[in-house]
Amino acid sequence: MLKTRAVILAEKEVTYGTDPTPLPAANAILCEAPEIEVLGKKLERNNVKSYFGTLAPINVGEGLKITFTTELKGSGTAGTAPEIGPLFEACGMTHTNVPATLDTYDPNSDLESAQESVSIYFYQHDICHKVTGCRGTWSLEGKAAEYGKIKFEFTGIYAGPVDESIPAATFNPALPPKLVSASFSLGAYAAIIENFKVDLGNPWSLWEDSTRAAITITFGSVAGNKCVVSGPKVMFDSVKYADRESLLIYSTPLIFTPDTGNDEVQLLFN
């Protein structure tokens, strides 16, 4: 069994936990490092008896966690949602579409009534793991001269593996835009990005004063494959020196905080 012979399909559910049957021609997710973990517990049987030894425990499966990493890229057409759009929605993000213009994803804390879910099919060679009711979280990594990556982690309802031939999936052919052409600003300051840690001329006073300011990071410039990551109130978590190719830089992790609520971070594809 080849680990690299794998396919992930994901489609938004109309009703939570009801499989919409994602298709390889419409719902394939180009990704790397997919992994699954069965979530469960072992029920010990501590019954008394007339002899030594332990009775066999009972294993109870409660769900499945699936993680994978995708490229940060648009659909190739402005106003058409990216293939990873349903994944953001299943992570508590609200999708807003302006036809032929843009798609945005904003946090939504009203999870009980608003959070979507997806069904995920994970094919590993010719074994298919089907997971419904998937909801999760994501993290974004950006590095200078490289394209952005989104790591998704979902937990869902697992029914066990089935023997099923791996499909010939169709993926979005657009190439991910590199961060090397990105624009970046933090308040009134311009900066150079390295792993999303900011190289500023004078960040110390901003950290000492707990200053919060707007931030904008732009991946790419071509319509339909451009992503803008922004936050209205970002502050420095810490400030220290670091080295990059013999140059002294500031290493300043950032904390994205909300302004009016449900707005601490936004992803805009246009």
GUDOMI-595196 format. One line per field, with one value per residue: residue number from 0; residue in three letters; x, y, z of N, C-alpha, C, CB in turn. Coordinates in steps of 0.02 Angstrom, whole numbers. Glycine has a CB too. Layout:
<pts>
nr: NUM,...
rest: ALA,...
n_east: X,...
n_north: Y,...
n_up: Z,...
ca_east: X,...
ca_north: Y,...
ca_up: Z,...
c_east: X,...
c_north: Y,...
c_up: Z,...
cb_east: X,...
cb_north: Y,...
cb_up: Z,...
</pts>
This chain:
<pts>
nr: 0,1,2,3,4,5,6,7,8,9,10,11,12,13,14,15,16,17,18,19,20,21,22,23,24,25,26,27,28,29,30,31,32,33,34,35,36,37,38,39,40,41,42,43,44,45,46,47,48,49,50,51,52,53,54,55,56,57,58,59,60,61,62,63,64,65,66,67,68,69,70,71,72,73,74,75,76,77,78,79,80,81,82,83,84,85,86,87,88,89,90,91,92,93,94,95,96,97,98,99,100,101,102,103,104,105,106,107,108,109,110,111,112,113,114,115,116,117,118,119,120,121,122,123,124,125,126,127,128,129,130,131,132,133,134,135,136,137,138,139,140,141,142,143,144,145,146,147,148,149,150,151,152,153,154,155,156,157,158,159,160,161,162,163,164,165,166,167,168,169,170,171,172,173,174,175,176,177,178,179,180,181,182,183,184,185,186,187,188,189,190,191,192,193,194,195,196,197,198,199,200,201,202,203,204,205,206,207,208,209,210,211,212,213,214,215,216,217,218,219,220,221,222,223,224,225,226,227,228,229,230,231,232,233,234,235,236,237,238,239,240,241,242,243,244,245,246,247,248,249,250,251,252,253,254,255,256,257,258,259,260,261,262,263,264,265,266,267,268,269
rest: MET,LEU,LYS,THR,ARG,ALA,VAL,ILE,LEU,ALA,GLU,LYS,GLU,VAL,THR,TYR,GLY,THR,ASP,PRO,THR,PRO,LEU,PRO,ALA,ALA,ASN,ALA,ILE,LEU,CYS,GLU,ALA,PRO,GLU,ILE,GLU,VAL,LEU,GLY,LYS,LYS,LEU,GLU,ARG,ASN,ASN,VAL,LYS,SER,TYR,PHE,GLY,THR,LEU,ALA,PRO,ILE,ASN,VAL,GLY,GLU,GLY,LEU,LYS,ILE,THR,PHE,THR,THR,GLU,LEU,LYS,GLY,SER,GLY,THR,ALA,GLY,THR,ALA,PRO,GLU,ILE,GLY,PRO,LEU,PHE,GLU,ALA,CYS,GLY,MET,THR,HIS,THR,ASN,VAL,PRO,ALA,THR,LEU,ASP,THR,TYR,ASP,PRO,ASN,SER,ASP,LEU,GLU,SER,ALA,GLN,GLU,SER,VAL,SER,ILE,TYR,PHE,TYR,GLN,HIS,ASP,ILE,CYS,HIS,LYS,VAL,THR,GLY,CYS,ARG,GLY,THR,TRP,SER,LEU,GLU,GLY,LYS,ALA,ALA,GLU,TYR,GLY,LYS,ILE,LYS,PHE,GLU,PHE,THR,GLY,ILE,TYR,ALA,GLY,PRO,VAL,ASP,GLU,SER,ILE,PRO,ALA,ALA,THR,PHE,ASN,PRO,ALA,LEU,PRO,PRO,LYS,LEU,VAL,SER,ALA,SER,PHE,SER,LEU,GLY,ALA,TYR,ALA,ALA,ILE,ILE,GLU,ASN,PHE,LYS,VAL,ASP,LEU,GLY,ASN,PRO,TRP,SER,LEU,TRP,GLU,ASP,SER,THR,ARG,ALA,ALA,ILE,THR,ILE,THR,PHE,GLY,SER,VAL,ALA,GLY,ASN,LYS,CYS,VAL,VAL,SER,GLY,PRO,LYS,VAL,MET,PHE,ASP,SER,VAL,LYS,TYR,ALA,ASP,ARG,GLU,SER,LEU,LEU,ILE,TYR,SER,THR,PRO,LEU,ILE,PHE,THR,PRO,ASP,THR,GLY,ASN,ASP,GLU,VAL,GLN,LEU,LEU,PHE,ASN
n_east: 43,35,81,75,-22,-163,-322,-427,-594,-716,-869,-995,-1121,-1298,-1387,-1339,-1224,-1275,-1232,-1181,-1127,-992,-907,-778,-751,-795,-774,-645,-501,-349,-209,-85,3,-105,-187,-261,-348,-418,-539,-574,-614,-556,-640,-620,-633,-666,-704,-728,-652,-609,-479,-314,-269,-318,-471,-524,-526,-654,-662,-715,-768,-778,-769,-681,-527,-463,-327,-248,-151,-171,-148,-142,-244,-338,-489,-462,-548,-620,-740,-785,-795,-654,-587,-564,-655,-779,-719,-670,-794,-842,-765,-815,-824,-901,-964,-961,-1018,-983,-1039,-932,-834,-780,-743,-771,-717,-767,-751,-874,-958,-1077,-1103,-1196,-1308,-1256,-1138,-1069,-1054,-953,-943,-817,-719,-590,-474,-358,-250,-338,-434,-568,-607,-746,-814,-933,-1021,-916,-823,-710,-547,-425,-259,-144,1,136,275,419,450,385,232,74,10,-124,-169,-283,-391,-504,-646,-756,-902,-877,-886,-808,-684,-700,-686,-643,-615,-488,-528,-510,-471,-519,-431,-414,-329,-256,-107,-31,-16,136,210,311,278,200,107,122,66,66,-28,37,156,271,325,432,401,430,396,276,314,353,463,508,554,553,486,476,415,282,252,276,178,65,3,-125,-157,-211,-186,-127,-103,-53,-71,-10,-64,-145,-305,-434,-349,-296,-264,-311,-262,-320,-331,-413,-366,-221,-89,78,146,266,435,588,759,815,896,924,994,1118,1078,1017,860,694,599,437,300,124,-34,-199,-335,-509,-611,-746,-807,-815,-727,-591,-504,-493,-518,-499,-540,-504
n_north: -60,106,256,381,367,427,506,644,687,813,879,1001,978,966,932,905,775,696,611,690,632,660,699,640,720,845,879,859,878,952,904,879,763,687,620,502,472,364,402,357,252,141,20,-39,-197,-235,-347,-456,-616,-791,-815,-764,-631,-527,-473,-463,-300,-184,-104,54,146,319,420,504,581,685,750,865,955,1096,1193,1371,1453,1530,1499,1525,1600,1754,1783,1655,1525,1455,1286,1244,1312,1257,1190,1292,1344,1239,1255,1351,1473,1607,1616,1734,1786,1881,1892,1862,1941,1929,1819,1799,1747,1743,1741,1657,1656,1604,1460,1355,1377,1416,1355,1260,1093,958,815,695,600,491,418,293,219,80,83,157,285,346,491,578,731,820,938,1072,1147,1271,1320,1442,1453,1549,1585,1674,1688,1572,1478,1497,1390,1293,1212,1092,1024,903,832,697,591,422,276,170,84,46,-66,4,60,178,339,426,581,754,902,1075,1170,1287,1375,1398,1561,1649,1705,1793,1901,1976,2105,2199,2267,2349,2440,2600,2560,2486,2322,2176,2008,1858,1701,1743,1820,1976,2094,2238,2413,2472,2393,2386,2482,2468,2341,2356,2450,2379,2398,2393,2359,2371,2237,2178,2052,2001,1877,1845,1921,1907,1912,1812,1720,1768,1804,1885,1907,1969,2071,2168,2212,2184,2124,2124,1974,1943,2006,1980,1953,1880,1774,1784,1723,1779,1906,2020,2012,2055,1947,1923,1859,1862,1911,1887,1984,2016,2154,2218,2100,1932,1960,1947,1891,1883,1801,1838,1804,1850
n_up: 0,-49,27,-32,-126,-124,-96,-60,-36,-12,41,72,194,185,284,449,474,374,233,86,-24,-92,-247,-357,-467,-435,-301,-253,-152,-161,-78,54,160,225,367,479,633,745,862,1023,1165,1295,1378,1533,1616,1767,1842,1982,2016,2028,1997,1939,1824,1684,1620,1449,1380,1319,1168,1117,983,952,861,726,690,567,478,367,244,142,-10,-10,-109,-243,-341,-471,-540,-515,-389,-386,-275,-187,-193,-65,8,68,175,258,298,374,481,562,493,407,244,116,-39,-182,-337,-475,-420,-279,-139,31,196,359,539,640,784,825,838,856,776,654,607,479,411,345,239,228,120,131,38,49,-43,-95,4,84,195,265,328,415,463,492,579,618,635,582,528,471,375,323,220,170,-3,-32,-59,25,157,219,364,405,528,568,654,656,625,623,527,501,394,217,78,-70,-232,-269,-331,-490,-471,-501,-497,-446,-563,-544,-498,-338,-268,-229,-77,-94,-172,-91,-6,144,295,453,545,533,485,369,317,311,272,360,386,440,545,601,524,579,583,710,827,966,1053,1016,1064,1203,1237,1213,1092,969,801,627,509,354,237,82,-38,-195,-354,-463,-534,-470,-415,-296,-129,17,179,328,477,601,725,779,882,954,1015,1076,1076,1000,949,794,672,498,362,398,430,550,620,680,778,791,847,812,881,839,872,910,851,842,859,799,696,696,606,428,274,109,-53,-216
ca_east: 0,76,54,63,-80,-218,-366,-477,-653,-753,-927,-1035,-1182,-1361,-1409,-1281,-1215,-1303,-1182,-1203,-1092,-944,-887,-708,-745,-818,-760,-578,-459,-277,-180,-26,8,-168,-181,-322,-339,-481,-548,-614,-591,-553,-679,-590,-681,-634,-745,-692,-653,-572,-413,-278,-274,-362,-520,-514,-565,-698,-644,-773,-751,-822,-763,-618,-494,-426,-288,-214,-128,-188,-119,-184,-252,-406,-517,-440,-598,-644,-810,-798,-764,-600,-606,-559,-706,-821,-680,-672,-861,-848,-722,-847,-817,-958,-945,-999,-998,-1003,-1027,-881,-792,-741,-770,-739,-731,-760,-770,-943,-958,-1143,-1090,-1252,-1355,-1226,-1080,-1082,-1016,-937,-927,-750,-698,-517,-452,-288,-247,-406,-475,-601,-632,-799,-826,-985,-1027,-849,-811,-641,-510,-372,-204,-112,74,164,348,445,470,347,160,43,-19,-175,-176,-350,-401,-576,-671,-822,-933,-841,-920,-759,-660,-731,-646,-671,-561,-472,-553,-469,-500,-505,-412,-407,-262,-222,-47,-37,26,189,213,366,249,149,111,111,66,42,-39,72,222,280,367,452,374,467,358,224,342,362,526,493,610,552,425,478,364,216,242,272,115,9,-31,-159,-165,-234,-136,-149,-53,-81,-39,-24,-92,-186,-375,-457,-301,-267,-294,-291,-274,-319,-358,-420,-332,-167,-38,136,145,332,484,656,800,826,945,903,1047,1168,1048,981,791,651,553,380,237,67,-98,-257,-388,-568,-626,-817,-830,-818,-690,-520,-466,-535,-486,-535,-516,-530
ca_north: 0,166,312,438,353,446,558,668,721,846,918,1029,941,1004,914,881,704,661,609,716,593,701,669,653,771,910,892,836,927,941,912,839,736,668,570,490,445,343,427,309,238,71,6,-92,-242,-249,-395,-502,-685,-837,-827,-704,-614,-471,-486,-422,-237,-172,-42,91,201,376,466,502,645,684,810,870,1022,1117,1255,1431,1479,1541,1453,1545,1646,1798,1773,1583,1502,1406,1217,1235,1353,1220,1172,1350,1349,1187,1277,1408,1534,1624,1630,1786,1786,1935,1860,1888,1990,1905,1775,1811,1700,1778,1700,1661,1623,1575,1395,1308,1387,1439,1318,1208,1031,926,743,686,533,485,357,275,163,58,82,222,303,396,525,629,778,845,1008,1075,1209,1278,1366,1466,1462,1584,1593,1714,1654,1510,1488,1485,1325,1290,1147,1080,967,891,775,680,527,372,212,118,82,1,-78,43,82,249,370,474,645,814,955,1143,1174,1351,1371,1441,1621,1650,1761,1837,1961,1999,2170,2190,2329,2345,2510,2647,2532,2436,2270,2119,1950,1796,1654,1782,1857,2039,2129,2310,2455,2489,2364,2379,2523,2440,2285,2381,2486,2334,2431,2350,2393,2328,2202,2152,2012,1984,1825,1849,1983,1890,1906,1743,1681,1816,1796,1937,1889,2033,2074,2239,2228,2135,2149,2081,1928,1952,2035,1956,1954,1817,1778,1758,1730,1824,1972,2023,2033,2048,1891,1951,1825,1906,1887,1917,1995,2046,2225,2221,2031,1891,1994,1948,1874,1873,1778,1865,1779,1890
ca_up: 0,-55,66,-76,-169,-81,-121,-13,-62,42,17,126,208,191,351,487,480,316,180,21,-75,-132,-310,-374,-519,-411,-231,-234,-117,-170,-11,72,228,258,420,517,701,774,930,1061,1233,1313,1438,1574,1649,1831,1879,2027,1994,2072,1970,1919,1753,1666,1567,1389,1380,1262,1133,1092,938,960,804,690,676,504,467,303,228,74,-34,-6,-177,-265,-390,-537,-566,-462,-373,-381,-213,-194,-176,8,39,115,234,303,326,425,537,594,454,365,175,80,-110,-227,-402,-521,-386,-223,-87,96,251,422,596,664,849,836,809,859,721,592,582,430,419,282,237,198,100,129,6,56,-90,-111,64,92,260,255,391,409,519,509,597,641,643,532,542,410,378,266,223,115,-65,-39,-58,90,170,270,396,430,574,575,692,631,641,584,522,486,325,169,19,-126,-276,-268,-392,-528,-451,-539,-451,-471,-593,-529,-457,-280,-271,-180,-30,-114,-202,-45,27,215,334,521,561,489,469,316,345,270,305,364,426,474,601,567,527,579,603,782,856,1039,1087,1002,1110,1272,1246,1193,1036,921,737,573,471,289,202,17,-78,-266,-383,-521,-518,-466,-378,-249,-62,65,249,364,545,620,788,790,928,960,1072,1107,1031,1011,888,760,618,434,313,428,444,613,610,738,777,828,836,815,908,806,920,878,860,862,868,739,643,712,546,369,213,51,-117,-271
c_east: 44,43,37,5,-143,-258,-414,-532,-690,-809,-969,-1101,-1242,-1389,-1351,-1281,-1243,-1256,-1210,-1171,-1048,-918,-815,-699,-762,-794,-692,-539,-386,-242,-117,-33,-59,-156,-248,-305,-408,-484,-595,-588,-595,-589,-648,-645,-649,-676,-702,-701,-608,-501,-381,-288,-325,-410,-508,-557,-608,-678,-706,-749,-802,-820,-696,-592,-454,-391,-255,-197,-143,-149,-168,-187,-325,-429,-489,-488,-625,-719,-832,-759,-708,-623,-604,-612,-751,-785,-679,-741,-872,-803,-751,-838,-878,-935,-992,-972,-1026,-988,-978,-833,-749,-780,-733,-761,-715,-780,-843,-947,-1026,-1144,-1152,-1298,-1322,-1171,-1101,-1042,-1002,-931,-861,-741,-622,-499,-377,-279,-319,-448,-503,-627,-683,-818,-878,-984,-961,-851,-742,-612,-455,-318,-169,-38,98,238,372,468,435,273,132,13,-69,-177,-245,-350,-476,-589,-741,-845,-905,-877,-872,-739,-699,-683,-679,-613,-551,-493,-500,-499,-478,-490,-409,-336,-224,-162,-54,9,77,185,267,339,198,161,92,112,39,34,-5,139,219,330,383,431,424,429,303,248,370,431,511,554,612,489,422,424,294,201,233,205,54,-32,-63,-171,-187,-176,-166,-91,-85,-39,-59,-56,-139,-258,-397,-410,-261,-302,-266,-311,-268,-349,-360,-380,-281,-115,20,130,211,378,553,693,805,875,915,957,1097,1142,1009,911,754,606,494,316,178,6,-154,-313,-448,-574,-697,-846,-837,-781,-615,-476,-515,-491,-528,-501,-546,-483
c_north: 62,224,371,427,365,503,578,705,752,887,941,991,988,993,883,805,663,667,635,681,637,662,686,706,840,928,868,894,909,954,869,815,721,613,562,459,427,368,380,301,163,62,-53,-132,-268,-296,-440,-574,-727,-851,-761,-692,-559,-490,-439,-359,-232,-105,-10,148,257,425,458,572,638,751,807,943,1037,1179,1312,1462,1489,1490,1465,1593,1688,1788,1701,1557,1453,1337,1205,1277,1315,1199,1230,1356,1298,1201,1340,1474,1545,1645,1683,1789,1848,1909,1899,1937,1958,1854,1789,1758,1735,1733,1710,1622,1593,1504,1350,1316,1399,1393,1261,1145,1002,851,736,612,534,417,348,210,143,45,152,230,359,425,580,675,808,920,1013,1143,1211,1325,1382,1478,1497,1594,1630,1670,1587,1526,1471,1416,1329,1219,1142,1020,960,830,761,612,474,305,155,118,33,-8,-43,70,157,282,414,543,701,871,1022,1152,1238,1339,1418,1502,1622,1713,1811,1902,1993,2070,2160,2258,2314,2417,2555,2621,2484,2385,2217,2056,1892,1751,1690,1813,1921,2070,2204,2350,2468,2460,2366,2420,2497,2382,2309,2415,2443,2365,2379,2390,2344,2297,2176,2115,1987,1932,1835,1915,1969,1879,1833,1698,1725,1807,1850,1914,1953,2024,2147,2260,2174,2166,2099,2038,1934,1982,2008,1958,1883,1829,1749,1774,1783,1895,1969,2050,2028,1987,1909,1914,1872,1872,1924,1922,2028,2120,2232,2152,1995,1923,1993,1929,1865,1848,1801,1839,1821,1888
c_up: 0,-17,23,-124,-127,-113,-65,-51,-4,12,77,133,211,260,388,491,423,257,114,-38,-119,-192,-327,-427,-494,-341,-207,-204,-127,-104,-3,144,261,309,455,585,728,846,967,1131,1246,1379,1475,1608,1713,1874,1924,2002,2038,2048,1949,1844,1742,1611,1508,1392,1318,1232,1103,1048,943,901,771,679,612,494,398,290,155,54,-25,-76,-193,-316,-459,-570,-510,-452,-373,-321,-226,-172,-101,45,88,179,284,336,381,484,570,559,411,296,146,9,-145,-297,-445,-487,-331,-181,-23,147,316,479,615,728,866,808,807,798,654,565,536,448,350,293,200,182,95,100,17,17,-106,-49,74,163,250,323,380,469,540,523,626,647,590,558,477,421,315,274,161,58,-74,-39,11,95,227,298,426,477,586,619,668,653,595,586,507,412,282,110,-41,-167,-272,-333,-427,-517,-496,-491,-486,-498,-576,-484,-397,-285,-214,-136,-49,-144,-156,-22,99,249,403,545,510,466,410,342,294,307,303,413,468,539,571,579,521,601,677,814,932,1074,1075,1050,1181,1287,1230,1137,990,857,683,536,407,256,138,-20,-151,-288,-442,-499,-521,-427,-331,-182,-16,135,290,434,567,681,804,837,931,1022,1111,1055,1049,945,859,703,554,383,334,440,509,600,677,727,822,812,849,846,872,856,885,893,885,873,802,680,654,653,488,312,155,-13,-173,-331
cb_east: -48,86,104,126,-78,-192,-406,-444,-699,-706,-970,-1050,-1176,-1412,-1470,-1280,-1246,-1373,-1156,-1189,-1142,-885,-934,-675,-790,-891,-813,-541,-477,-248,-232,39,45,-220,-126,-370,-302,-490,-577,-617,-634,-480,-754,-541,-702,-620,-786,-718,-632,-609,-416,-203,-293,-320,-592,-531,-518,-773,-591,-816,-747,-805,-773,-625,-448,-472,-235,-257,-53,-264,-99,-156,-219,-413,-592,-431,-655,-629,-851,-778,-816,-539,-561,-490,-749,-848,-609,-656,-914,-832,-650,-821,-752,-1000,-948,-993,-1022,-966,-1093,-915,-835,-718,-764,-756,-689,-803,-725,-995,-939,-1199,-1036,-1292,-1400,-1198,-1039,-1065,-1054,-871,-984,-695,-732,-485,-468,-268,-205,-404,-433,-658,-574,-861,-760,-1054,-1058,-800,-866,-600,-480,-400,-155,-146,111,130,383,502,544,365,126,-11,36,-245,-121,-399,-362,-608,-668,-823,-1011,-770,-973,-785,-586,-801,-638,-717,-574,-396,-614,-465,-481,-563,-344,-422,-268,-272,16,-22,-17,258,224,412,217,146,65,163,25,90,-14,81,251,305,333,529,309,542,404,165,397,309,576,433,607,555,418,545,369,212,301,329,115,-36,18,-225,-100,-277,-105,-174,-29,-87,-59,-68,-37,-158,-418,-466,-254,-272,-281,-324,-224,-357,-317,-492,-383,-134,-68,201,135,360,484,657,870,758,1009,835,1018,1229,1003,1018,755,609,586,372,232,50,-103,-278,-364,-631,-616,-857,-897,-890,-714,-506,-423,-571,-477,-536,-532,-542
cb_north: 0,185,332,454,280,467,535,714,673,890,875,1104,902,983,865,911,682,689,538,790,556,723,692,590,753,912,860,807,929,986,892,879,784,646,588,444,495,266,500,242,277,47,-7,-63,-301,-185,-438,-495,-691,-902,-876,-710,-675,-410,-478,-462,-176,-173,-55,118,175,412,538,465,668,668,820,841,1030,1129,1249,1483,1433,1611,1458,1484,1608,1872,1810,1546,1471,1427,1168,1254,1384,1158,1152,1414,1339,1119,1291,1415,1532,1680,1565,1855,1723,2004,1854,1922,2044,1963,1699,1881,1634,1843,1716,1634,1672,1619,1360,1320,1444,1506,1290,1232,980,954,701,711,512,496,358,267,103,-5,60,230,326,364,555,597,744,830,1035,1036,1214,1304,1337,1531,1395,1652,1524,1760,1643,1461,1446,1537,1273,1311,1136,1069,978,882,789,684,531,365,214,51,64,28,-153,100,60,260,412,456,661,832,939,1195,1168,1400,1388,1402,1685,1647,1736,1802,1944,1954,2224,2142,2385,2304,2526,2713,2496,2468,2239,2120,1929,1807,1616,1739,1815,2087,2106,2325,2520,2565,2293,2400,2596,2416,2236,2430,2548,2319,2475,2323,2429,2368,2145,2209,1951,2047,1754,1793,2029,1827,1948,1716,1642,1890,1726,2006,1834,2086,2031,2254,2235,2114,2162,2124,1855,1884,2112,1885,1982,1787,1742,1788,1748,1827,1994,2068,1990,2112,1824,2025,1763,1932,1898,1874,2038,2010,2265,2258,2031,1878,2066,1901,1810,1938,1701,1943,1704,1963
cb_up: 62,-129,120,-116,-198,-11,-184,41,-103,85,-31,113,273,136,349,557,541,298,171,18,-118,-88,-366,-397,-577,-413,-189,-296,-41,-226,43,62,271,206,469,479,748,771,929,1026,1286,1318,1421,1626,1602,1868,1831,2100,1920,2078,1909,1936,1712,1645,1595,1325,1385,1283,1078,1152,866,1022,827,624,735,444,523,245,244,68,-109,47,-229,-293,-391,-581,-602,-479,-422,-447,-167,-153,-212,33,-13,82,215,263,271,396,512,663,410,397,133,116,-145,-211,-439,-579,-356,-179,-107,122,243,422,656,610,902,804,848,923,737,602,640,359,464,253,202,247,32,200,-70,131,-61,-154,127,41,309,220,421,400,577,452,648,596,714,466,595,386,388,256,230,138,-65,18,-113,103,186,242,450,372,641,507,768,557,635,610,468,505,324,145,5,-101,-348,-254,-378,-605,-379,-587,-420,-414,-667,-495,-498,-216,-268,-215,41,-163,-268,15,-8,246,300,567,630,523,530,249,404,255,272,387,473,487,640,590,472,625,566,792,835,1064,1064,929,1106,1285,1204,1254,996,949,716,524,513,243,247,-26,-53,-286,-404,-556,-566,-534,-425,-275,-34,48,274,326,594,632,846,722,999,962,1048,1134,1033,1041,903,733,636,412,245,385,385,664,556,750,801,814,882,746,985,744,979,901,794,809,904,719,638,769,557,349,212,52,-127,-249
</pts>
